[in-house]
Amino acid sequence: MSATTPDPGVLVIGLDPYRATGPWDPEPVARAVAQGMTRFDEAGVTAVRCLVALDGSDDVEQVVTDALRSRAWQVVVVGGGIRKREDLLELFERVVNLVHRHAPQAAIAFNTVPDDVYDAAARWLD
């Protein structure tokens, strides 16, 4: 990014691997997410994670709304954990509609795995 180019801002919405229900190891997913986020830093693009829990500790709609309202976003990436799980179809729909309502100027992108989140956003960055 040049000094004259405004920082586009990318919001990455996904599931918090440390607050997911069930017996599983969150470390590999957390490492992959962190690795994917470092690519934004390397490219000079501001990216913010909005990780939500499904264990009842978050009001998911409020957490996502607050993140969307925190600034103007050029791209909002909705992670595969929310998008791919059939049992989370309603949550996926709510998230997409929240983006539509609170960040209508933002492109919506979808990644396939945690460490390709930059690639998903980059398709829509100016």
Secondary structure, 3 states (H helix, E strand, C coil): CCCCCCCCCEEEEEECHHHCCCCCCCHHHHHHHHHHHHHHHHHCCCEEEEEECCCCCCCHHHHHHHHHHCCCCCEEEECHHHHCCHHHHHHHHHHHHHHHHHCCCCEEEECCCHHHHHHHHHCCCC
